[in-house]
């Protein structure tokens, strides 16, 4: 059982002889869900998503990982050159300062525009996070239904019972693997990665008949092209946010020679067929459990459609263009207006313009980056971490077979009335029922007095110098 569950994250299936213990495959097989941030390459530092488990001791204003500054280097250099030229003309040739009234009016408009841009972008970011939280919840519920609530086949002959039980365990593990496969497939779909030759999805769907698998096998040239790394200048251009260096994220889809289908939707169909089989064969006998399974399958489909809506419905391009144009007009007019300020700022206008441009452009660039929360930018959602979380949770659910409650309830380690009493289940089983009820009443009073004493101790601690 454990062997099958650990194969989920292994690129090569180890033989039984190679497995020295129940956890040994995890010791020598890589985790396909990790980003493998083990170097100081630019690709590790300026692309993401950011690993939220890592902690930086640098103050926030000095941190570069996650900052928008790298993409602002060229725009700030351009603004500095522009303000320098305007300043030289103003000081050496002719006074070209204009009234600061325009600064106030345009500043108000730019503020509203950037506020609208930031709020709509963060709304999409938060909505994407809600969908993935909903997906994790549905995965946990569905995995628990498959593993805990589904029962074994009835009326199995004695000589076939062991084989049938093994088959049922492997069926459950396969279904739970498909839950992980759905989440990983959704991640790749949201990043326009349609093929199945990625390390974290290949072994999960190799046994399924899907359009994506067929396209991967029959069009290997395009399937392998996705692993080709961009050249040095293109990579640097992408890090610096140069639009001409950015690749079309849908390029792989446009160059395809075979249909990809919809891999997450096809996986849902396989899960639905297995759920139908459980219900029709009587292995999911409780109606509520059947309803739970089908409701969570519907949730998977709802998340699929919802995340695609977030991905494919960005802020209308007219808004994006207008906001960018208004912002840049304001920044380019800023040196003219600063030169009309009395007393004269002269050369101070140059750094003042650059600082103002940094403040204004930062919100514009942040809104552009988080508008698509499913990408590979540093501030995007850590989808790899979510996939790894679900894979680990499926393993945790399947790590122990369902056991009768008496096995863990009747343990002497079960301190039923803690913190009032440290006695275990067997001790209280030998006492009358009225004594148990009396102890429960005393437990309420004991808990109240304990909380009151803690609050008083805190007050004393605060008062003492």
N, C-alpha and C positions, 0 to 999 in steps of 0.2 A: 504493500500500500504506500509506504513512504517512498519506495523507489520510483513509483509512477509519478508521484507528486513532485519529486525533485527533478525529474526529467524535463519538467516544464521550462526550466530556465537553463537547460543545458543544450549546447549546440550539437553535441554528439552523445548518443545514448550509451552509457556505460553498461558493460555486461555485469551479470550478477557476481562473477568472480572478482571484478575490479572494485566492487563496493565493499570496503572494509567495515563500514558501520552505516547506520541509518542516515547519517548526515554527511558522510564523506564526499558525495558528489559536489556539495557546495564549496568544499575546500579547494578543489582544483578546476572547477568550471567557472568561467566568467559570468557575471550577471548581465544579461543582454539589455536590461532596463536601465542600467547606469550609464552616465555620460562619459565615464572614464577620464575624469579631470585629473590627470597625473602629471601634467607638464605645465610649463609656463608659456606655451604657444599662444599667439594672439587668438587662435580659434577657441582656446579654452577660456580666455579671459574676457573677451569682448563679445562672445556669442553665448547663448544660454540654452535653456532657461537656467536661472541662478539656482544653485543648490542651497535650499533654505536651511539645511542642517549645518552648513559651514558658518563659522562665526569669525568676524573680523574685529580686531581690537583697535583699528584705526577710527578716529572720529568720523562721523558721517560726512562732514564737509571736505574730508581728504580722501574719501574712498572713490576709487575709479571703477571697480567692478559693479556694474549696474547703473553707472552714471551715463548721462546722455552726452557728456562732453566730447568724446571722440568724434561723434557725428556733427559736432558744432565747430570743429577746428577750422575747416575751410570757410564756412560762412562767417565766422568771427574774423578770420584773416581778411576776407573781402570787405567786411564792414570797417575794419581798421584802416585798410588801404583807401577806401572811399572817404572816410572822415579825415584822413591825413591830407588827401588831395584838396578837399574842401577847405581845410584849415590853412593850407599853404596859399591857396587863392585868396582867402579872406584876409590874411595878414599881409601878404606880399603884393597883391594886385588890387583888389577892390572889396569893399564891404558887401557881402552877399547874405547877411543875416536877414531873417524874416520874423514876423511877429510870432510871439509864443502863444497867441490865441489858438492858432492851428494845432499847436502841441496839445493843448487841453482838450479840444474837440476830438481830434484823432485818437488821443489816448483813451478817452472814454469809449469810443467805438472799438478800438483794438482790445480793450479790457473785456468788453462784452463778447466779442468774437472768440477770444481765447478761452473765456469761461465756458462758453457754449461748446467749444471744441473739446476741452478737457472733460467736461461733465458727460458728454455723449460717449467719449472714448472709454472713460472709466465705467460707465453704465454697461457697456458691452463687455468689458473685462470682468466686472462683477457677475454679470449674467452667465458668462462662460464658466466661471468658478462655481456658481450655483448648480449648473448642469452637471459638472463633474462630481460635485458632492452628492447630488441626486443619483448619479450613476454608481458611485461607490456604495451608497446605501442599498440600492436595488441589487447590486451584485452580492452583497453580504446576505440579504434576505433570500435570494434565489439559491445561493450556495448552501445555505442552511436548510432550505426545503429539500434540495436534492440529497444532502448527506444525512440529515437527522430525521426528517419526517417521512421520507420514502421507505417503505418496508420491503422485505424479501418476498420472493415468489412463494406461493402456497403449494401444498401437495407435491413437493419434490421428493422423488424416491431417495432412500437413504444412500444408495451407492452413487448418486449424482449430486448429493447435497453440497459437498465441499466444492466441487467444480462450479456449481451454480452460484454459490456464495462469492467465490472469487470473481466470477463474471459480473455479478452485481456491483461489487466494489470497483472493478475497473470501469464499468459503465458510469458510475457516479463520478469517478475521477475524470473520465473523459468529458462528461457534461460540465464539470467545474472548470476544466481546462478551456472549454468553449466560452465560458464567461470571461476568462482572462483574454482569450483570443478576440472576443468582441471589443474589449476595451482597447487592446493594442491596435486592432484594425481600425477602430475609430480614430485613434491618434494619428495613424498614417494617412487616413483619408482626409483629415482636417489639415494635414500638411502637404497634400497633393502628392502623396507617395503611394501609388496604386498597386505596385507589384508585391509579391509575397516572398521575395528573396532577401528580406531584411532579417537580421539575426534574431530579433525578438518575436517574429511572427511566423517564420518559416516552419518550425517544428510544431507549432500549434495548429496549423491548418493544412499540413501536408497530406492528411488523410481525407480531406474534404474535396468534393467536386465543385469548384467555383470558377467563375469567369476570370478572376484575378490570377488564380493558379495556372489556368490554361494560357493566359496572356504571357505569364512569366516563362512558361516552358516553350511556347511557340515563338516568342519574340525576345530571345536572350540578349540581343545586341542592345535594345533599348532598356531592357531590365537591368543590365549591368552598367549602363551609362550613368545611372543615378549615383553610383559610387565614385565617379570621376571627380577629382578635386579641382577646383578652379585655379587658374594661374595666380602668380604672385601679385601682379598689378590689379587683377580683378578682385582678389581677396582684400587688398589694401583699400581699393575703392569702395568695397562694401562696408568695411569697418568705418571708413570716413563718411559714409552716407551719400556717396556720389550716385545720383540717380542713373547716370549712363552706365554704371558698373553693376547695377542690381539686375539680377536675372529674373525672368518672368517665373513666378512660382508654379504656374500652370503649364510650363514648357513640356514637362513629361507627359501630361495628358494630351497635349496637342500633337506630339510626335508619335503617338501610339499607333500601332498597326492592327491591334486586336482590341475588342471591347473589354473593359475592366469589370463591368457589372457594378455591384454595390456589395462589397465584401462584408461589412457589418450587418447589413440587412440579410444577407444569405446565412450568416451565422445565427441570427435570430430565428430564421426558419428551421435550422437544425435543432436549436434549443426547444422551439415550439413543438417539433415532431417528437422529441424525447419526452417532453411534458405530457403530450397526448398519450404516449405509450404508457407512462406511469399511471395516468388517470384511468385509461381504459382497461388496463390489466389488473386494477385493484391494488397497485403498489403505492398509491397515494390516496388512501381510503377516506381521509377526513376532507370534507368539502371545503372547509376554510383554508386548508393547505393548498388545495387546487386553485382556489381563488387567489391566494397569495402569490402562487407561482405565475399565474396568467397576468395578474396585475403588475408584477415586477417585469415580466417580459414586455408588457405594454410600456412600462417606464423606460426600458432600454430603447424601444423604438421612439419614444417621445424625446429622449435625450439625443438620439441620432438626428432627428429632424430639427430639434432646437439648436443644436450646435452648428448644423449646416446653415440654419437661418442667420445665426450670428456671423458666420464666416462669409456668407454670400450677400449680406445686406449691410455694406459699410455706409458711412455717412455719404449722402449724395455728393457726387463729384463737384457740383456747382458750389456747394458750401465750402468744400475743401479748397477749391481754387480761389474763391472770393476771400476766405480767411487768410490764405497764404499771401495773396496780393495786397490786402489791406495791411497786414503785418509788415511786409517788406517796404511798402510805401512809407509807412510811419518811421521805420528804422532809417531809410535813406534820407528822409527829410529832417531827421533829428539833428544832424550837425548844423544845418542852416539855422534852426531855431535856437540851439544852444549858443551860437555866436551872437545872438541878439540880446543875450542876458547881460545885465549890468550889475557889478563890474565885469569887464570882459574876461572870459575864461581862456581865450587864446588856445595854447597847446593842450590845455587840460581837456578840451573838447574831445580829443582823440580817445584817451582811456575812458572818459565818461560815456562816449557813444558805444564803445566795445562792451562795457559793463552793462549798459542798458539793453544792448542787443542780446547779450547772454541771458539776461533775466526774461526777456520777451520770447526769444526763440526757444528757450528751454521748455516752456509750456506747449509751444507749437509742436516741437519734436517729440515730446513725451506722449502727447495725444495721438500722434501718428504711429508711435511704436506700440502702444497698448490697445490700439483699435482692433487689431487681430490678436486675441489672447492665446491663440493656439500655435503660434509660429516658433521660431528659433531665436528670437531676441532674448536678451538677458532678463528683461522684465516680463516676459511672457509666462504663462502658467507652466509649472513643472510637470508636464504630462508624463514624463518618464517616471517620476516619483509616484504619481498616482497609479500607474500601471504596476509598478513594483509593489505598491501597497496592496492592491487587490490580489496579485499573485501570492503574496505572503499570507494574506488573510484566507485565501482558499486553502492553502497548505495547513494553516492553523485549524480551520474547521475540520479538515479531513485527517488531522493528525491522530485522532482517537475515535474509535467506533462509538456509536450511541450506546450509553450504558443506562441500566435501570437506576432510578433516583435513589433507591435504597442503598446502593453501593457507596454513595458519597454523603447521603443525609445521615445515615446511622453510624457514622464514624465518630470515634472518641475525640477527634480533633475539631469536630463541629461544635463550637461554643455557642449554643443556641441563644443564650440570654446575655451574651457579652455586650457591654462592659460590666453589667451588674454581677455576673457570675462567670467564672472561667471553667465551669463544669461542662463536660461534653454531653452528647446525645444519650449515651447509656445511663448516665447519672440521672438525668431528668426523666427518662423512661421509667425509672423505679419510684418516682414520686407521684402523688395523687394529682388529678387534673386541677382541683381547686388550688393546690399549691403553685402549680404552673401559672394559672391566671393571676394569683396574688403576686407572683414574682414579676409578671409583665407590668402590673400596676406600679410596683416599686421601681421598675426599670425606667418608667416615665419620669418619676420624681428624681431618680438618681441622675438621669441625663440632664434634667433641668438644673439641678444643683451644681453639677460638674461644669456646665456652660457658664453659670453665674459666677462660679469661683474663678474660672479662666478669665472672664471679663474683668473681675476685680483685680486679679494679679497683673493684667495688662495696664490697668490704671495706675497701680502702685509703681510699676516699672517705668511708666512715662513720667511720673511725678519726681522720682528719685533723680538727683543730678548725676 
